[in-house]
């Protein structure tokens, strides 16, 4: 779980997605069973925050991200 407070949520979300791509490539070799979690990571944002949740329970992750952002 990562929560990032920022003035530029679009740039942060882009960096988070780049991080997820790189992490996925590394995990393919070392932890292939965990790639599913990274593939389905939840990235949500509002005007000042970006939330990243990597979990095997995707629906709960989406729900928690929305709670954090007050949606």
C-alpha positions as CSV (number, residue, x, y, z in Angstrom):
1,X,0.0,0.0,0.0
2,X,1.3,3.4,-0.9
3,X,-0.5,6.8,-0.5
4,X,1.2,9.7,-2.2
5,X,0.3,13.3,-1.5
6,X,1.1,15.4,-4.5
7,X,0.3,18.6,-6.5
8,X,0.6,16.6,-9.7
9,X,-1.4,13.3,-9.4
10,X,-1.1,12.5,-13.1
11,X,2.7,12.5,-13.0
12,X,2.7,10.4,-9.9
13,X,0.2,7.9,-11.3
14,X,2.4,7.6,-14.4
15,X,5.5,7.0,-12.3
16,X,3.6,4.4,-10.2
17,X,2.5,2.6,-13.4
18,X,6.2,2.6,-14.7
19,X,7.2,1.1,-11.3
20,X,4.5,-1.6,-11.7
21,X,5.7,-2.5,-15.2
22,X,9.3,-2.8,-14.0
23,X,8.3,-4.8,-10.9
24,X,6.2,-7.1,-13.1
25,X,9.2,-7.9,-15.3
26,X,11.4,-8.6,-12.3
27,X,8.8,-10.8,-10.6
28,X,8.3,-12.9,-13.8
29,X,11.8,-14.4,-13.2
30,X,11.9,-14.6,-9.4
31,X,8.3,-14.8,-8.1
32,X,6.1,-15.8,-11.1
33,X,3.2,-16.7,-8.7
34,X,3.1,-13.1,-7.5
35,X,2.8,-11.5,-11.0
36,X,-1.0,-11.6,-10.8
37,X,-1.0,-9.2,-7.8
38,X,1.1,-6.7,-9.7
39,X,-0.9,-7.1,-12.9
40,X,-4.0,-6.2,-11.0
41,X,-2.7,-3.5,-8.7
42,X,-5.1,-0.8,-7.9
43,X,-4.0,2.8,-8.7
44,X,-6.6,5.4,-7.8
45,X,-6.2,9.2,-7.5
46,X,-8.0,12.4,-6.8
47,X,-6.8,16.0,-7.1
48,X,-4.0,15.7,-4.5
49,X,-3.4,12.0,-3.7
50,X,-2.5,8.8,-5.5
51,X,-3.2,5.4,-3.9
52,X,-1.4,2.2,-4.8
53,X,-2.6,-1.2,-3.4
54,X,-1.1,-4.5,-4.5
55,X,-3.1,-7.4,-3.2
56,X,-4.5,-10.7,-4.2
57,X,-8.0,-9.5,-3.1
58,X,-8.7,-7.0,-5.9
59,X,-12.2,-6.1,-4.9
60,X,-11.1,-5.3,-1.3
61,X,-8.2,-3.3,-2.7
62,X,-10.5,-1.2,-4.9
63,X,-12.9,-0.6,-2.0
64,X,-10.1,0.5,0.4
65,X,-8.6,2.8,-2.2
66,X,-12.0,4.5,-2.6
67,X,-12.3,4.8,1.2
68,X,-8.9,6.4,1.4
69,X,-9.9,8.9,-1.3
70,X,-13.3,9.5,0.2
71,X,-15.1,8.3,-2.9
